[in-house]
Amino acid sequence: MPGKKAKAHYISRRYNCAQSVVAAWQDHFGLDNKEIDKYLSHGGGNAPGGLCGALSAAHDLLAKHHPDKVAEFDRYFTEQAGSLKCQEIRSLKKLSCLGCIEKAAEFVARPGP
């Protein structure tokens, strides 16, 4: 369900990709709106290092709450999207922004290794 929730934030609340992923987990992790606001500049290829914003946000959530899953997430996301970088993902057209949001938000819910 986090994937659907994140997609809804992107579509109806007009959050960017990174904010949508964080907002999907807001209640579960007890995050306040300031935490979502921190990701305002991470959409459209502007996440650190040119990473996908959805990936970047999920990375931050995993690093804080499930650090043992970060490397697995990178492999999974690369397999799904073809890259970790926004512009490369867009050029490959393997996964849409909405797809990246859904995959990133859902991965956070996966059981650990």
C-alpha positions as CSV (number, residue, x, y, z in Angstrom):
1,M,0.0,0.0,0.0
2,P,2.8,2.5,0.5
3,G,3.3,2.6,-3.3
4,K,-0.3,3.6,-3.9
5,K,-0.1,6.1,-1.1
6,A,3.0,7.7,-2.5
7,K,1.5,7.8,-6.0
8,A,-1.6,9.6,-4.6
9,H,0.6,12.2,-3.0
10,Y,2.4,12.8,-6.3
11,I,-0.9,13.1,-8.3
12,S,-3.3,14.8,-5.9
13,R,-1.1,16.7,-3.4
14,R,1.4,17.7,-6.1
15,Y,4.4,16.6,-4.1
16,N,7.5,15.9,-6.1
17,C,8.8,12.4,-6.3
18,A,11.0,12.5,-3.2
19,Q,8.3,14.2,-1.1
20,S,5.8,11.7,-2.2
21,V,7.9,8.7,-0.9
22,V,8.6,10.4,2.4
23,A,4.9,11.4,2.8
24,A,3.8,7.8,2.2
25,W,5.8,6.8,5.3
26,Q,5.0,9.9,7.4
27,D,2.6,8.2,9.8
28,H,4.5,5.0,10.1
29,F,7.8,6.6,11.0
30,G,6.3,9.6,12.9
31,L,7.7,12.2,10.5
32,D,6.5,15.8,10.7
33,N,5.8,18.0,7.7
34,K,9.2,19.6,8.1
35,E,10.7,16.3,7.1
36,I,8.7,16.3,3.9
37,D,9.6,19.9,3.2
38,K,13.3,19.0,3.3
39,Y,12.8,17.1,0.0
40,L,11.2,20.1,-1.8
41,S,14.3,20.6,-3.9
42,H,14.9,16.9,-4.6
43,G,12.5,16.5,-7.6
44,G,13.3,16.6,-11.3
45,G,16.8,15.3,-11.1
46,N,17.9,17.6,-8.3
47,A,18.5,15.1,-5.6
48,P,22.2,14.9,-4.5
49,G,24.4,13.5,-7.2
50,G,21.7,13.6,-9.8
51,L,20.0,10.6,-8.2
52,C,16.3,9.9,-8.7
53,G,14.4,11.8,-6.0
54,A,12.2,8.8,-5.1
55,L,15.4,6.7,-4.7
56,S,17.1,9.4,-2.7
57,A,14.2,9.7,-0.3
58,A,13.8,5.9,0.1
59,H,17.6,5.7,0.7
60,D,17.3,8.2,3.6
61,L,14.4,6.3,5.1
62,L,16.2,3.0,4.8
63,A,19.5,4.4,6.1
64,K,17.7,5.6,9.2
65,H,15.3,2.7,9.8
66,H,16.6,-0.3,7.9
67,P,20.3,0.3,7.0
68,D,20.8,-3.4,6.2
69,K,18.5,-3.0,3.2
70,V,20.3,-0.1,1.4
71,A,22.6,-2.1,-0.8
72,E,19.7,-4.5,-1.8
73,F,17.6,-1.5,-2.6
74,D,20.2,-0.1,-5.0
75,R,20.4,-3.4,-6.8
76,Y,16.6,-3.7,-7.0
77,F,16.1,-0.2,-8.2
78,T,18.8,-0.5,-10.8
79,E,17.1,-3.6,-12.1
80,Q,13.7,-1.9,-12.2
81,A,14.7,1.5,-13.6
82,G,17.9,0.8,-15.4
83,S,19.9,3.4,-13.3
84,L,20.0,5.3,-10.1
85,K,20.2,8.7,-11.8
86,C,17.1,10.6,-12.8
87,Q,18.2,11.7,-16.2
88,E,19.4,8.3,-17.2
89,I,16.2,6.7,-16.0
90,R,14.2,9.2,-18.0
91,S,16.3,8.6,-21.2
92,L,16.0,4.8,-20.8
93,K,12.2,5.0,-20.4
94,K,12.2,1.7,-18.6
95,L,10.2,3.2,-15.6
96,S,8.2,6.4,-15.4
97,C,8.5,8.8,-12.5
98,L,5.3,7.4,-11.1
99,G,6.8,3.9,-11.4
100,C,10.0,5.0,-9.6
101,I,7.9,6.5,-6.8
102,E,5.8,3.3,-6.4
103,K,8.9,1.0,-6.5
104,A,10.8,3.1,-4.0
105,A,8.0,3.5,-1.5
106,E,7.1,-0.2,-1.7
107,F,10.7,-1.4,-1.2
108,V,10.8,0.3,2.2
109,A,8.0,-2.1,3.3
110,R,9.9,-5.2,2.3
111,P,11.0,-7.5,5.1
112,G,14.8,-7.3,5.8
113,P,17.3,-9.9,4.9
